[in-house]
Every structure is written in C-alpha cells, then in structure tokens.
Amino acid sequence: MASKFVSKRNIDFLLYDVFNVDELTRFDYYQEHNHKVFDMVISSAVQLAKNLMRPILEEMDVTPPELAGGEVKVHPKVKEIMKECGEGGWIASNFPLEYGGDQFPLTLTNMSRFIFAAANYSASVYSDANTGAAHLIISFGDKALQETYLGKLIQGEWQGTMALTEPQAGSSLSDITTTAYPTDEGYYKIRGHKIFISGGDHNALDNIVHLMLARIDGAPAGTKGISLFVVPKKRVEADGSLVFNDIVCSSVYHKLGYKGMPLTELSIGEQNDCRGYLIGEPHKGLKCMFQMMNEARIEVGLGAAGIATAAYYASLEYARDRPQGRKITEKDPTQPQTPIINHADVKRMLLLQRAIVEGSLSLLTQCGMYYDLALVAKNEEDKEKYHLLLEILTPIAKSFPSEMGVLSVSNGLQCFGGYGYCDDFPLEQYYRDIRIHPIHEGATGIQAMDLLGRKVLMKNGMASMLYNQEVQKTIDEAKGVKGLEPYAVRLDEAMHQLQQVTMHLLDVAQEDGPEVFLADASLYLEYFGRIAVGWQWLLQGIAAQTRLEKGPSKKEADFYTGKIFTMQYYFHYELSKIKGLAERLMEKARLCVDMQTEYFYD
C-alpha cells in the first residue's frame, strides 16, 4: 500500500496561497485562532488519519459489517475512531463554542474531513454523520432535544444518521409513507420502513440517533406534508437509562465498495412502540433536512476527492518505481528499462488525475470559504451573496469530484496495468469505493435538475449573476499575470458561452416546457462543472505564478511549476471538451423525451 495518501504541501497551498484562510481571523467570530493553530489542526488530522484510519483500510473492506444475533457487527476499531474524533473535537470542530465546538472555519474542518476520507473513506463517514446530525439538532431542535442528544453525538458515544429513503421513495421524497401518529405524551408513535441508511445500526456505540423524515397522520400529500423527527434506536428514560425503541435492523446490504460502513434496512414501530420527537414545525421537515442534505453533498464531494487523491498518489508512486520499456527514441534492448513515469501517455494519465483531484479540492475549499464568509458577514447583502454562491456551487461540488473522480481512479488503475485490477494494490478497492459517490445524497441527475431547474433561476437569476462576477474577477486578475493571459481569455470565452447556453435553455423552458428543458440537465451540469473547475485552476495558476516570480527554492519552484503545468493540462485537455457539450445543449432535438419505452428491445 502506498505510504502517501494526501499532500500537506498542496493543502497548505490551497488554504494559504490561494484562499488565504488566515484572513478569516480578522473577524471577531474567528479571532481566537491563527495560522499556527490552523497548521496544527491540519498536521494533527494527517497524523490521526495515518495512525488510526489508514491501517485498517483493507481490513474494513475484506471483513464488512454483518447482521448477527440481532445487531450489526462492525470493525472493532470504529469505537476507538469515534472516541478519538469525539474527544479530539473533530466532530464539533466548526460548531460555536456554546455548543461544545472549537469555532473553527468550515474551510478548515472540511480539509480535515478530506484527509480522513483519503486515508479510509468508510472509517471517516461515522464521525461525519454525527456532525450533520448534531448540527441539525442545534439549528432546529428544542432545548430538551439538545440536552438529551448533543453531548453524546459530539463526543462520539452515539451514532447519528439521516433516515430518508424508503423502498417506494428513493429520490422522490414526496412519496414517503413512514407515518407519525400524535400522542398526548410529548412524542409521536412512528411506524414505517427505511432503506439504505448509512450507520443505521451497529455495535460499536451505545445508541443510534436517527434524524428521520415521516408524515404526521393526516398531513397533506407531497413534500408539504413531511415532518422531521429524532427517532433513537434506544430511547432515554427519565432516570437516564436506555430502553429499546422498537426499531429493528432487518438486513444489511452487501455493497460493491465502501464496505466498512453498514448500509441498513430498518423496520420501525412493528410493535407500535417507536417514539419520535418532532424537530421544528410540523410539515416543514424537508426544509430542515435540506441543511443536513446540503452538508452531506459537500461531504460526498470531499469523500470522492479524498479517495481519488489517495489513488493518484498510489499510481504516482508505482509509476516512479515500475520499470518497463524504453523511450520511443531508444531502441537498444540491452539498455536498462525506464520507469513508466517517463512515458508521455503515463504522464497524461497522472496529469489527468492531478487536474481532477486538485481542481475538485480547490472548488470544495471555495465552498467552505463562502460558508464561512456568509457566517461572519456584517450585513444582510453580503450574507445573501455568499449564501447564494454556495447554493449554486453545491451541486457542482458534489457531482464533479464524484463523476470525474471515478474517471480519475480508473486512470490510476490503468497506470498499474494488470496489477491495478488485482487486490495486490489498493486501486481496485478505490475504484469500488468511489463508485457510490455519483449515487448517494442525490444522484447526479438530481444535482443536475437542482442546478438548472432551481439554482440558476434562484432569486431571479441573482445566484448566476454573482457567480459570473466572481469568475470575472479572477479572469481580469489573470490577464495581468505573466503567462496566464491566454488561459484567462479561454475561460472568458467559456463563461460567455455558458451564458448563451443558459439563455437558450431558458427559452426552451418557455417554448417546450419543463420536461424538454430538463431532459439534458446532466449535460448542463457537466458543462457548468468543467468551467467552474477551470476557474479554480486559473485561481491556482495566479497563486503559483505569483510565488514563482519571487524566486523560491528549487523544491518550491518545482511545486509551483507543476501547478502551472497541471493548470495548462486542464485547459487544453479537459476544458476544451465543453465545445461538444455546448453544441448538444444548443440543439433543439428532443431525443431523450421522444424515445418511447417500447423502442427499447429485449
């Protein structure tokens, strides 16, 4: 197994050279922190990941959770990992001080999550789930719920989950049928069935706390009738004891990858004794849950970027060590073979991986900065600005690392040749582990419809306008940086084309209706995403070229020059592909709408 799974040098470059996260400390909310503290956090995250999570990467894959004796048995190290994440403050690192957090910027917290995912994605998800559940209870739960559940979730003693999906209602949450029956005792009786619940049951912790969507008996149909409840596996009695709450794990799914975290099926209230506690207002649960869902979408992007990064470093190490063949210009078979990294096509595959993983991580860091700036903004106008920028980028931050991450890992596997397809090396596991990311927390098609059908139209197009302004600032700056003007011009042309394509699709919506308008939304998502990551590479190019002009050491100059080469690769090899996408999106063909089901032959 490759020893390196992340680059702290690249993390430092993004945090300090590109995004200048230290600037956040000038705001009162973050004034207790400084560069030294931030650096210590990242170094500690790397050590925790290296010492506790990384060593069990393969074990969690080959010995997945199993349902035995009425409970799900997971890797014994999960308990230790959760204890460390709780006691070390990782679960609540960006929470306010009054809720037991360290009040760190989300930008920094997300970077630690990325590090954990790169070390061992399955192991990292347990604590991530607690962060989302605890934050939701902080945001919408009453004092009693906070007092009962927050401490245990934050300390990693209980597991949090997000319980949405049902057999008949996957992405279509308006069709959920799990029902909450009111009582006069301050709780609801919950009855229903949930599937695909990550961490929905396991033996590593004392309790499972489900954040569950259900419909109050008699509620309106559709999403307007959905409410949100805390539904524990074991409810807390007045004396503090835990009592079975009529939730049973009926099965554990056997997965392609990401095997260390159990994916469960739950039967709820079969004995009519499952108690749930309302969060927020009745019938407004989906609005509350969207907070956790959007956070989870960013976490999915971080997870995909983490896995793809680990795969990149494994393939890079192999390419440096593996001798095979000779350069095209050297035909003498008596001469030593050359490491495969010297072959142009292998360099292409490595550059592709680096362009994807470092571009993805930059975009995710950008999202973290927008969240932090919205939190500390001193006026409503700025708060709305940064919130809208985060909103429009969230579907990209979830989908680009996920979809392109699969391609990246595939190219990493290709670098290994036949060895990559065998379990002697970790690439085959990474390939399996990353494939879930385009699916969970809203499949790519859902993200696409969210972007085109909602986000670009949000606030009468204000989100799109603000995004265009942000990218234009980078373009204008890059035009004044040595060597970057051609790339600034390319991105400028891409942004103008994006606006033309968007306006064309809005006309389609008016003329042909929503079905035709959204039929190729996934292509629009890819199109938009490739341009967004081009923006991030131009940002990195500005930072790298600026540092190069200051005459750094040979090692630092190599790092920055590598950044410039990777930026150039992205523009020449990946951004150029938007032309074909734009051509299709500008057509009026209704192929996917007009194709009849009977035309699919057996």
C-alpha positions as CSV (number, residue, x, y, z in Angstrom):
1,M,0.0,0.0,0.0
2,A,1.3,3.5,-0.9
3,S,2.5,5.4,2.1
4,K,1.2,8.7,0.9
5,F,-2.5,9.4,0.6
6,V,-2.6,13.2,0.7
7,S,-0.2,16.1,0.1
8,K,0.1,18.5,3.0
9,R,2.0,20.8,0.7
10,N,-1.0,21.0,-1.6
11,I,-3.3,21.6,1.3
12,D,-1.2,24.4,2.6
13,F,-1.1,25.9,-0.9
14,L,-4.9,26.0,-1.2
15,L,-5.5,27.2,2.4
16,Y,-2.9,29.9,2.5
17,D,-1.7,30.8,-1.1
18,V,-5.0,30.5,-3.0
19,F,-7.7,31.3,-0.4
20,N,-5.8,33.0,2.4
21,V,-7.8,31.3,5.1
22,D,-5.8,33.3,7.7
23,E,-7.8,36.4,6.7
24,L,-10.9,34.9,8.4
25,T,-9.2,35.5,11.8
26,R,-9.8,39.3,11.3
27,F,-13.5,38.6,12.0
28,D,-14.5,38.6,15.7
29,Y,-16.0,35.1,15.4
30,Y,-12.6,33.5,14.4
31,Q,-10.3,35.9,16.3
32,E,-9.1,33.3,18.8
33,H,-7.4,31.3,16.0
34,N,-4.3,32.0,13.9
35,H,-2.1,30.4,11.3
36,K,-0.2,28.4,13.8
37,V,-3.4,26.9,15.2
38,F,-4.7,26.1,11.7
39,D,-1.4,24.4,10.7
40,M,-1.5,22.3,13.9
41,V,-5.1,21.2,13.1
42,I,-4.1,20.0,9.7
43,S,-1.0,18.3,10.9
44,S,-3.0,16.5,13.6
45,A,-5.6,15.4,11.1
46,V,-2.9,13.9,9.0
47,Q,-1.4,12.0,11.9
48,L,-4.8,10.8,13.1
49,A,-5.7,9.6,9.7
50,K,-2.3,7.9,9.2
51,N,-2.2,6.2,12.6
52,L,-5.8,5.2,13.2
53,M,-7.8,5.1,10.0
54,R,-5.3,4.2,7.3
55,P,-4.0,0.9,8.8
56,I,-7.5,-0.7,8.7
57,L,-8.4,0.4,5.1
58,E,-8.1,-3.1,3.7
59,E,-9.5,-4.9,6.8
60,M,-12.7,-2.9,6.7
61,D,-13.1,-3.9,3.0
62,V,-12.4,-7.6,3.4
63,T,-14.4,-8.0,6.6
64,P,-17.5,-5.9,6.1
65,P,-20.3,-5.4,8.7
66,E,-22.7,-8.3,9.2
67,L,-26.0,-8.8,10.9
68,A,-25.7,-11.4,13.6
69,G,-27.6,-12.1,16.8
70,G,-29.9,-9.1,16.2
71,E,-27.2,-6.5,15.8
72,V,-24.8,-5.3,13.1
73,K,-21.2,-6.0,13.9
74,V,-18.6,-3.6,12.5
75,H,-14.8,-3.3,12.7
76,P,-13.8,-3.1,16.4
77,K,-11.7,0.0,15.6
78,V,-14.8,2.0,14.9
79,K,-15.4,2.6,18.6
80,E,-11.8,3.9,19.1
81,I,-12.1,6.1,16.0
82,M,-15.3,7.7,17.2
83,K,-13.9,8.1,20.7
84,E,-10.9,9.9,19.3
85,C,-13.0,12.0,17.0
86,G,-15.2,13.0,19.9
87,E,-12.5,13.7,22.5
88,G,-10.3,15.3,19.9
89,G,-13.0,17.8,19.0
90,W,-13.2,16.7,15.3
91,I,-17.0,16.1,15.3
92,A,-17.8,19.6,16.5
93,S,-14.7,21.5,15.3
94,N,-16.7,24.2,13.5
95,F,-19.6,24.4,16.0
96,P,-20.0,27.5,18.1
97,L,-18.2,27.5,21.5
98,E,-21.5,27.4,23.4
99,Y,-22.4,24.1,21.8
100,G,-19.1,22.4,22.7
101,G,-17.3,23.3,19.4
102,D,-14.0,24.9,18.7
103,Q,-15.5,27.6,16.3
104,F,-13.0,26.8,13.5
105,P,-13.8,27.9,10.0
106,L,-15.7,25.2,8.0
107,T,-13.0,25.6,5.4
108,L,-10.5,24.1,7.8
109,T,-12.9,21.5,9.1
110,N,-13.7,20.3,5.6
111,M,-10.0,19.9,4.9
112,S,-9.7,17.6,7.9
113,R,-12.7,15.6,6.5
114,F,-10.9,15.3,3.2
115,I,-7.8,14.0,4.9
116,F,-9.8,11.4,6.8
117,A,-11.6,10.3,3.6
118,A,-8.3,10.0,1.7
119,A,-7.0,7.7,4.5
120,N,-10.1,5.5,4.8
121,Y,-13.4,6.7,3.5
122,S,-15.5,4.1,5.3
123,A,-13.9,5.0,8.6
124,S,-14.4,8.7,8.1
125,V,-18.1,8.6,7.5
126,Y,-19.1,7.6,11.1
127,S,-18.0,10.9,12.5
128,D,-19.2,13.0,9.5
129,A,-22.7,11.6,10.1
130,N,-22.6,12.8,13.7
131,T,-21.5,16.3,12.7
132,G,-24.5,16.6,10.4
133,A,-27.0,15.2,12.9
134,A,-25.7,17.3,15.7
135,H,-25.7,20.5,13.6
136,L,-29.3,19.9,12.6
137,I,-30.4,19.5,16.3
138,I,-28.5,22.7,17.1
139,S,-30.3,24.6,14.3
140,F,-33.8,23.3,14.8
141,G,-34.1,21.2,17.9
142,D,-35.6,22.5,21.2
143,K,-33.6,22.7,24.4
144,A,-34.8,19.3,25.6
145,L,-33.6,17.6,22.4
146,Q,-30.3,19.4,22.6
147,E,-29.7,18.4,26.2
148,T,-30.6,14.8,25.5
149,Y,-28.6,14.2,22.3
150,L,-26.0,16.8,21.5
151,G,-23.4,15.8,24.1
152,K,-23.5,12.1,23.2
153,L,-23.3,12.8,19.4
154,I,-20.5,15.3,19.7
155,Q,-18.4,13.0,22.0
156,G,-18.8,10.2,19.6
157,E,-20.7,8.0,22.1
158,W,-23.8,7.7,20.0
159,Q,-24.2,7.4,16.2
160,G,-26.2,9.9,14.2
161,T,-27.9,9.1,10.9
162,M,-30.0,10.7,8.2
163,A,-33.1,8.4,7.6
164,L,-34.9,9.5,4.4
165,T,-35.1,6.7,1.8
166,E,-37.9,4.2,1.6
167,P,-38.5,1.3,-0.9
168,Q,-41.1,3.2,-2.9
169,A,-39.4,6.6,-2.4
170,G,-35.8,6.9,-3.4
171,S,-35.0,10.4,-4.6
172,S,-38.8,11.1,-4.7
173,L,-39.2,12.1,-1.1
174,S,-42.7,13.4,-1.7
175,D,-43.8,9.7,-1.8
176,I,-42.5,8.6,1.7
177,T,-45.1,6.8,3.8
178,T,-43.5,6.4,7.2
179,T,-46.1,7.8,9.5
180,A,-46.0,9.7,12.8
181,Y,-49.1,9.3,15.0
182,P,-49.6,12.1,17.6
183,T,-50.0,11.3,21.3
184,D,-50.7,13.4,24.4
185,E,-47.3,12.4,25.9
186,G,-45.0,14.8,24.0
187,Y,-43.9,12.3,21.4
188,Y,-45.2,10.7,18.2
189,K,-45.6,7.0,17.5
190,I,-43.6,6.2,14.4
191,R,-44.3,3.4,12.0
192,G,-42.7,2.6,8.7
193,H,-39.8,1.3,6.7
194,K,-36.4,2.8,5.7
195,I,-33.7,1.5,3.4
196,F,-30.1,2.5,2.5
197,I,-29.5,4.1,5.9
198,S,-25.7,4.5,6.5
199,G,-24.8,3.5,10.0
200,G,-28.4,2.7,10.7
201,D,-27.4,0.1,13.2
202,H,-24.1,-1.2,14.7
203,N,-22.5,-2.5,17.8
204,A,-19.6,0.0,18.2
205,L,-21.6,2.6,20.0
206,D,-24.3,2.6,22.7
207,N,-27.1,4.1,20.7
208,I,-28.2,5.2,17.2
209,V,-30.0,8.5,16.7
210,H,-32.0,8.7,13.5
211,L,-32.9,12.1,12.0
212,M,-36.0,10.7,10.3
213,L,-38.5,12.1,7.8
214,A,-42.1,11.0,8.3
215,R,-45.6,12.2,7.6
216,I,-47.8,13.1,10.5
217,D,-51.1,11.2,10.2
218,G,-53.5,13.2,8.1
219,A,-50.8,15.5,6.8
220,P,-51.0,17.0,3.2
221,A,-49.7,14.9,0.3
222,G,-46.3,15.6,-1.2
223,T,-43.4,17.4,0.3
224,K,-45.6,19.9,2.1
225,G,-46.7,17.2,4.5
226,I,-43.3,15.9,5.6
227,S,-42.0,16.5,9.1
228,L,-38.7,15.7,10.8
229,F,-38.2,13.7,13.9
230,V,-35.4,12.5,16.2
231,V,-36.0,8.7,16.5
232,P,-33.4,6.9,18.6
233,K,-32.8,3.2,18.5
234,K,-32.9,3.3,22.3
235,R,-35.0,6.0,24.0
236,V,-33.8,7.8,27.1
237,E,-35.9,7.2,30.2
238,A,-36.4,9.8,33.0
239,D,-33.6,8.1,35.0
240,G,-31.2,8.2,32.1
241,S,-31.5,4.5,31.2
242,L,-31.7,3.4,27.6
243,V,-34.8,1.3,26.5
244,F,-35.4,-0.4,23.2
245,N,-37.4,1.9,21.0
246,D,-39.0,-0.6,18.5
247,I,-36.5,-0.1,15.7
248,V,-35.1,-3.3,14.2
249,C,-32.4,-3.6,11.5
250,S,-33.9,-6.2,9.2
251,S,-30.9,-6.5,6.8
252,V,-27.5,-5.2,5.8
253,Y,-26.9,-4.5,2.2
254,H,-23.9,-6.2,0.5
255,K,-22.1,-3.4,-1.4
256,L,-19.7,-3.1,-4.3
257,G,-17.4,-0.9,-2.2
258,Y,-17.4,1.5,0.8
259,K,-17.9,-1.7,2.8
260,G,-16.7,-0.6,6.2
261,M,-19.9,1.4,6.9
262,P,-23.1,-0.6,7.2
263,L,-25.9,0.2,4.9
264,T,-29.1,-0.9,6.6
265,E,-32.7,-1.6,6.2
266,L,-34.9,-0.6,9.1
267,S,-38.3,-1.8,10.3
268,I,-39.9,0.9,12.5
269,G,-42.7,0.5,15.0
270,E,-43.8,-3.0,14.3
271,Q,-44.8,-3.3,18.0
272,N,-46.4,0.1,17.9
273,D,-43.9,1.3,20.4
274,C,-41.4,3.5,18.5
275,R,-41.3,7.0,19.8
276,G,-40.2,10.0,17.8
277,Y,-39.7,13.6,18.8
278,L,-40.6,16.4,16.4
279,I,-37.9,18.8,15.3
280,G,-39.0,22.2,14.1
281,E,-42.6,22.8,12.9
282,P,-45.0,20.2,11.7
283,H,-45.0,19.7,7.9
284,K,-41.8,21.7,7.4
285,G,-39.3,18.8,8.0
286,L,-37.9,18.8,4.5
287,K,-36.8,22.4,4.8
288,C,-34.9,21.5,8.0
289,M,-33.5,18.3,6.5
290,F,-32.1,20.2,3.5
291,Q,-29.5,21.7,5.8
292,M,-28.1,18.2,6.6
293,M,-28.6,17.1,2.9
294,N,-26.6,20.0,1.5
295,E,-23.8,19.5,4.1
296,A,-23.8,15.8,3.2
297,R,-23.5,16.7,-0.5
298,I,-20.3,18.7,0.2
299,E,-19.1,15.8,2.3
300,V,-19.7,13.4,-0.6
301,G,-17.6,15.7,-2.8
302,L,-14.9,15.7,-0.2
303,G,-15.0,11.9,0.1
304,A,-14.7,11.4,-3.6
305,A,-11.9,13.9,-3.8
306,G,-10.2,12.1,-0.9
307,I,-10.4,8.6,-2.5
308,A,-9.3,9.9,-5.9
309,T,-6.3,11.7,-4.3
310,A,-5.2,8.5,-2.5
311,A,-5.5,6.7,-5.8
312,Y,-3.4,9.4,-7.5
313,Y,-0.6,9.1,-5.0
314,A,-0.6,5.3,-5.2
315,S,-0.4,5.4,-9.0
316,L,2.3,8.1,-8.9
317,E,4.4,6.0,-6.6
318,Y,4.0,3.0,-8.8
319,A,4.8,4.9,-12.0
320,R,8.1,6.1,-10.4
321,D,9.1,2.7,-9.3
322,R,7.9,0.4,-12.1
323,P,10.5,0.0,-15.0
324,Q,9.0,-1.1,-18.3
325,G,10.0,-0.4,-21.9
326,R,12.2,2.4,-23.1
327,K,11.7,5.8,-24.5
328,I,10.4,5.9,-28.1
329,T,13.8,7.2,-29.3
330,E,15.8,4.5,-27.5
331,K,15.7,1.1,-29.4
332,D,18.6,-0.7,-27.8
333,P,17.2,-3.7,-25.9
334,T,20.4,-4.1,-23.9
335,Q,19.9,-0.8,-22.2
336,P,18.0,-0.6,-18.9
337,Q,14.2,-0.2,-19.0
338,T,12.9,3.2,-17.9
339,P,10.3,3.9,-15.2
340,I,6.9,4.2,-16.8
341,I,6.5,7.7,-15.5
342,N,8.9,8.7,-18.3
343,H,6.3,7.7,-21.0
344,A,4.2,10.5,-22.3
345,D,0.9,8.6,-22.0
346,V,1.5,7.8,-18.4
347,K,2.3,11.4,-17.7
348,R,-1.0,12.2,-19.4
349,M,-2.9,9.9,-17.0
350,L,-1.1,11.3,-14.0
351,L,-1.8,14.8,-15.1
352,L,-5.5,13.9,-15.6
353,Q,-5.7,12.6,-12.1
354,R,-3.9,15.6,-10.6
355,A,-6.1,18.0,-12.6
356,I,-9.3,16.4,-11.3
357,V,-8.3,15.9,-7.7
358,E,-6.6,19.2,-7.1
359,G,-9.3,21.1,-9.1
360,S,-12.0,19.3,-7.1
361,L,-10.4,20.1,-3.7
362,S,-10.0,23.7,-4.7
363,L,-13.7,24.0,-5.6
364,L,-14.6,22.4,-2.3
365,T,-12.4,24.8,-0.4
366,Q,-14.0,27.7,-2.3
367,C,-17.4,26.4,-1.0
368,G,-16.1,26.3,2.6
369,M,-14.9,29.9,2.3
370,Y,-18.3,31.0,1.1
371,Y,-19.9,29.3,4.0
372,D,-17.5,31.0,6.5
373,L,-17.9,34.4,4.9
374,A,-21.7,34.1,5.0
375,L,-21.5,33.3,8.7
376,V,-19.4,36.3,9.6
377,A,-20.9,38.8,7.1
378,K,-21.7,42.1,8.8
379,N,-24.7,43.0,6.6
380,E,-27.6,41.1,5.0
381,E,-26.5,41.9,1.5
382,D,-23.1,40.2,1.9
383,K,-24.7,37.3,3.8
384,E,-27.1,36.7,1.0
385,K,-24.3,37.0,-1.6
386,Y,-22.1,34.3,-0.1
387,H,-25.1,32.1,0.7
388,L,-26.3,32.2,-3.0
389,L,-22.7,31.5,-4.2
390,L,-22.6,28.4,-2.0
391,E,-26.0,27.4,-3.2
392,I,-25.2,27.5,-6.9
393,L,-21.9,25.7,-6.4
394,T,-23.1,22.9,-4.1
395,P,-24.4,20.6,-6.9
396,I,-21.1,21.1,-8.7
397,A,-19.1,20.4,-5.6
398,K,-21.0,17.2,-5.1
399,S,-21.1,15.9,-8.7
400,F,-17.8,16.9,-10.3
401,P,-15.5,15.2,-7.8
402,S,-17.9,12.2,-7.8
403,E,-18.2,11.7,-11.6
404,M,-14.7,12.8,-12.5
405,G,-13.3,11.1,-9.5
406,V,-14.4,7.7,-11.0
407,L,-12.6,8.6,-14.2
408,S,-9.5,9.7,-12.2
409,V,-9.3,6.4,-10.2
410,S,-9.8,4.5,-13.4
411,N,-6.8,6.2,-14.9
412,G,-4.8,5.5,-11.8
413,L,-5.7,1.8,-12.1
414,Q,-4.6,2.0,-15.8
415,C,-1.2,3.1,-14.7
416,F,-0.8,-0.1,-12.8
417,G,-1.7,-2.2,-15.8
418,G,-2.8,-5.7,-14.9
419,Y,-1.7,-5.2,-11.3
420,G,-4.2,-2.5,-10.9
421,Y,-7.0,-5.0,-11.5
422,C,-5.8,-7.2,-8.7
423,D,-6.1,-6.8,-5.0
424,D,-2.3,-6.8,-4.5
425,F,-2.6,-3.0,-4.8
426,P,-5.3,-0.6,-3.5
427,L,-6.6,0.8,-6.8
428,E,-9.2,-1.9,-7.2
429,Q,-10.6,-1.0,-3.8
430,Y,-10.5,2.7,-4.5
431,Y,-12.4,2.1,-7.8
432,R,-15.1,0.2,-5.9
433,D,-15.2,2.6,-3.0
434,I,-15.6,5.7,-5.2
435,R,-18.4,4.4,-7.4
436,I,-21.1,5.2,-4.7
437,H,-20.4,8.9,-4.8
438,P,-22.3,9.7,-8.0
439,I,-25.3,7.9,-6.4
440,H,-25.7,8.8,-2.8
441,E,-27.0,12.1,-1.3
442,G,-28.8,12.9,-4.5
443,A,-27.7,11.1,-7.7
444,T,-26.0,13.1,-10.4
445,G,-29.4,13.6,-12.3
446,I,-30.9,15.1,-9.1
447,Q,-28.0,17.5,-8.8
448,A,-28.4,18.4,-12.5
449,M,-32.1,19.3,-12.1
450,D,-31.3,21.2,-8.9
451,L,-28.7,23.3,-10.7
452,L,-30.6,24.0,-14.0
453,G,-34.1,23.9,-12.7
454,R,-33.6,25.8,-9.4
455,K,-30.2,27.3,-8.7
456,V,-29.6,29.2,-12.0
457,L,-33.1,30.7,-11.6
458,M,-32.7,31.4,-7.8
459,K,-33.7,35.0,-6.8
460,N,-34.4,35.9,-10.4
461,G,-31.0,34.8,-11.5
462,M,-29.1,36.5,-8.8
463,A,-27.0,33.4,-7.9
464,S,-25.9,33.1,-11.5
465,M,-25.1,36.8,-11.7
466,L,-23.0,36.7,-8.6
467,Y,-21.2,33.6,-9.8
468,N,-20.4,35.3,-13.1
469,Q,-19.0,38.3,-11.2
470,E,-16.7,36.1,-9.1
471,V,-15.3,34.3,-12.1
472,Q,-14.8,37.5,-14.0
473,K,-12.7,39.0,-11.1
474,T,-10.4,36.0,-11.5
475,I,-10.3,36.4,-15.3
476,D,-9.4,40.1,-15.0
477,E,-6.7,39.4,-12.5
478,A,-5.2,36.6,-14.5
479,K,-4.9,38.8,-17.6
480,G,-2.3,40.8,-15.8
481,V,-0.2,37.8,-14.6
482,K,2.7,36.6,-16.7
483,G,1.8,33.7,-18.9
484,L,-1.8,33.4,-17.8
485,E,-3.5,35.8,-20.3
486,P,-4.2,33.0,-22.9
487,Y,-5.9,30.9,-20.2
488,A,-7.9,33.9,-18.9
489,V,-9.1,34.5,-22.4
490,R,-10.2,30.9,-22.8
491,L,-12.1,31.0,-19.5
492,D,-13.7,34.3,-20.5
493,E,-14.9,32.8,-23.8
494,A,-16.2,29.7,-21.9
495,M,-18.2,32.0,-19.5
496,H,-19.7,33.9,-22.3
497,Q,-20.7,30.6,-24.0
498,L,-22.2,29.4,-20.7
499,Q,-24.4,32.4,-20.6
500,Q,-25.5,31.9,-24.1
501,V,-26.3,28.2,-23.5
502,T,-28.2,29.1,-20.3
503,M,-30.3,31.7,-22.0
504,H,-31.1,29.2,-24.9
505,L,-32.2,26.6,-22.3
506,L,-34.4,29.1,-20.6
507,D,-36.0,29.8,-23.9
508,V,-36.6,26.1,-24.4
509,A,-38.3,26.0,-21.0
510,Q,-40.7,28.7,-22.2
511,E,-41.4,27.1,-25.6
512,D,-41.4,23.4,-24.8
513,G,-42.0,23.1,-21.1
514,P,-40.0,21.7,-18.1
515,E,-39.6,18.1,-19.4
516,V,-37.7,19.1,-22.5
517,F,-35.9,21.9,-20.5
518,L,-34.5,19.4,-18.0
519,A,-34.0,16.4,-20.3
520,D,-30.3,17.1,-20.7
521,A,-29.7,18.7,-17.3
522,S,-26.9,16.3,-16.6
523,L,-25.0,17.5,-19.7
524,Y,-25.5,21.1,-18.4
525,L,-24.2,20.0,-15.0
526,E,-21.1,18.6,-16.6
527,Y,-20.7,21.6,-18.8
528,F,-21.1,24.1,-15.9
529,G,-18.8,21.9,-13.7
530,R,-15.9,21.8,-16.2
531,I,-16.0,25.6,-16.4
532,A,-16.2,26.0,-12.7
533,V,-13.1,23.8,-12.1
534,G,-11.4,25.8,-14.9
535,W,-12.0,28.9,-12.8
536,Q,-10.4,27.1,-9.8
537,W,-7.4,26.2,-11.9
538,L,-6.9,29.7,-13.0
539,L,-7.0,30.8,-9.3
540,Q,-4.3,28.3,-8.6
541,G,-2.3,29.4,-11.6
542,I,-2.4,33.0,-10.3
543,A,-1.1,31.9,-6.9
544,A,1.6,29.6,-8.3
545,Q,2.9,32.1,-10.9
546,T,3.0,34.9,-8.3
547,R,5.1,32.7,-6.0
548,L,7.4,31.7,-8.8
549,E,8.2,35.3,-9.6
550,K,9.5,35.7,-6.1
551,G,12.4,33.3,-6.7
552,P,11.6,30.3,-4.4
553,S,13.9,27.4,-3.7
554,K,14.3,24.6,-6.3
555,K,11.9,22.4,-4.4
556,E,9.3,25.1,-4.1
557,A,9.8,26.2,-7.8
558,D,9.2,22.6,-8.9
559,F,5.9,22.5,-6.9
560,Y,4.7,25.8,-8.4
561,T,5.8,24.8,-11.9
562,G,3.9,21.6,-11.5
563,K,0.8,23.6,-10.7
564,I,1.2,25.6,-13.9
565,F,1.6,22.5,-16.0
566,T,-1.4,20.9,-14.4
567,M,-3.5,24.1,-15.0
568,Q,-2.4,24.1,-18.6
569,Y,-3.3,20.5,-19.0
570,Y,-6.8,21.1,-17.6
571,F,-7.4,23.9,-20.0
572,H,-6.0,22.1,-23.1
573,Y,-7.4,18.6,-22.4
574,E,-10.5,19.0,-20.2
575,L,-12.0,22.5,-20.5
576,S,-11.8,22.1,-24.3
577,K,-14.4,19.3,-24.1
578,I,-17.1,21.9,-23.3
579,K,-17.4,22.6,-27.0
580,G,-19.1,19.3,-27.7
581,L,-21.4,19.7,-24.7
582,A,-22.4,23.3,-25.7
583,E,-23.1,22.1,-29.3
584,R,-25.5,19.5,-28.0
585,L,-27.2,21.8,-25.4
586,M,-27.8,24.4,-28.1
587,E,-29.7,21.9,-30.3
588,K,-33.4,21.5,-30.1
589,A,-33.6,17.8,-30.6
590,R,-35.9,16.1,-28.1
591,L,-34.3,12.6,-28.4
592,C,-34.5,11.5,-24.8
593,V,-38.0,12.9,-24.3
594,D,-39.4,11.4,-27.5
595,M,-37.8,8.0,-27.2
596,Q,-40.7,5.6,-26.5
597,T,-40.3,2.8,-24.0
598,E,-41.3,0.2,-26.5
599,Y,-38.4,1.1,-28.7
600,F,-36.0,-0.5,-26.1
601,Y,-35.8,-4.0,-27.4
602,D,-35.0,-7.2,-25.5
